[in-house]
Amino acid sequence: MKKLLATIKNYFKEKNIEKIEKLEIKNVVIDSRKIEKDSLFFAINNGNSYIEEALNKGASLIIGDNVPENINDSRVLRVEDTIGTLQALANEYRKNLNLKIIGITGSNGKTTTKDLIHGVLSQKYRCQKTSGNYNNHIGVPYTILNFSENDEIGILEMGMSSFGEIDTLCKIAMPDYGVITNIGDSHLEFLKNRENVFKAKGEMIPYIDSDNLFLFGDDPFLKSVDGIKVGFEKDNNYQIGNISEKDCSAEFMVNNLTYEVPLNGRHNCINGAMAVAIGNKFEVSNEDIRKGLLKSSLSSMRFQRIEKENITYINDAYNASPISMKYSLESFNELKDTRKKIAVIGDMLELGENEIQYHLDILRLVDKLNIEEVYLFGPRMKEASKGIASEKIKVFEEKEDICKRLSEFKNITVLLKGSRGMRLEEIIR
């Protein structure tokens, strides 16, 4: 970690802090539970309360903005703003790294697209990617500081909930390539409409040359943006077609070449096609692209198949918006499965004043699909259910009641889909 050490020393030397000349750093952490000997610990918010614990664990440097007054240790640096320092150090470190950074944003599909791109590029390059949900103003700089100086490509997921956030992340990360997966009805509680979602996600566009910007070309908001287009329509640079669902995967064509992703669903074929386009940009062979797609290490709760007690769960419960809910239900409907299908769908959060209408639209869709039973969970779904008369749609007040109902069946397939706050994965446990 020579470059990281040099970056930190130079940064604080400019601020006339000389006491870190003999610094050794093994890893960078923002979670006190992960501190070990020679960790650099950024004490963020309540993390300041764990500074003494971090010292006892052997942290070599602690940066905090609300350090308890009784702590007087040369390993502790008091700063005005821990998050601001984290971001500034990440930006300086990024400038010192000899690697290309790919930034990924969009309303849906960011994480799976990131995972598939990583799988493809890892066949030829040393790559690192955002882990877990570290995709915000804290997670992105934290991820950058954990890049190795030997890495060749960094793949960063960039999330947002309001204006200015993608712009901030791009200033920190300085991406060389960009991906915008789509523009959907996400964060409408704050952004009000899709036009504003596009403005917020589109803050990435000025930072990326059009030759290095990859877009879902069928999206009405992205059609007019200069870049490399991926989609089903004929005028896209990478045209998707011939989707074929298998038991645990989906096969599709891109520009008359066949690929396969280890996930079901039309939307995951779009994510896979993005990885194909990026792979071509980085001159990865088609054989390695195919291999990388199938070997991708996928994040949990994204159409994840789990077998338990004669029930196959399709755990797509990480998050939900109207578009991702529609994609998930349609993909579930198209699964080649002869068993009884039951969809458990929870509230979609942060949709603003028209939230009940969005939920009702989903219920009208699912009523038309070949899904035998639909179980609703959450006050918004309950309210929306009053607007539709359907024998297969049932409202549940408690997850335990859903579990009891599912236990009455044998050999069924169950979809779990809802916003993160609904935690529908608890039904499996």
Secondary structure, DSSP 8 states (H G I E B T S, - for coil): -HHHHHHHHHHHHTTT--TTTT---SEEESSGGG--TTEEEEE-GGGGGGHHHHHHHT-SEEEESS--TT---TTEEE-S-HHHHHHHHHHHHHHH---EEEEEE-SS-HHHHHHHHHHHHTTTS-EEE--TT--STTHHHHHHHT--TT-SEEEEE---SSTTHHHHHHHHH--SEEEE----S-SHHHH-SHHHHHHHHGGGGGGS-GGGEEEETTSTTTTTS-SEEEESSTTSSEEEEEEEE-SS-EEEEETTEEEEESS-SHHHHHHHHHHHHHHHHTT--HHHHHHHHHH----TTSSEEEEETTEEEEE--S---HHHHHHHHHHHHHS---SEEEEEEE---S-GGGHHHHHHHHHHHHHHSS-SEEEEESHHHHHHHTT---TTEEEES-HHHHHHHHTT-SSEEEEEE--GGG-GGGGT-
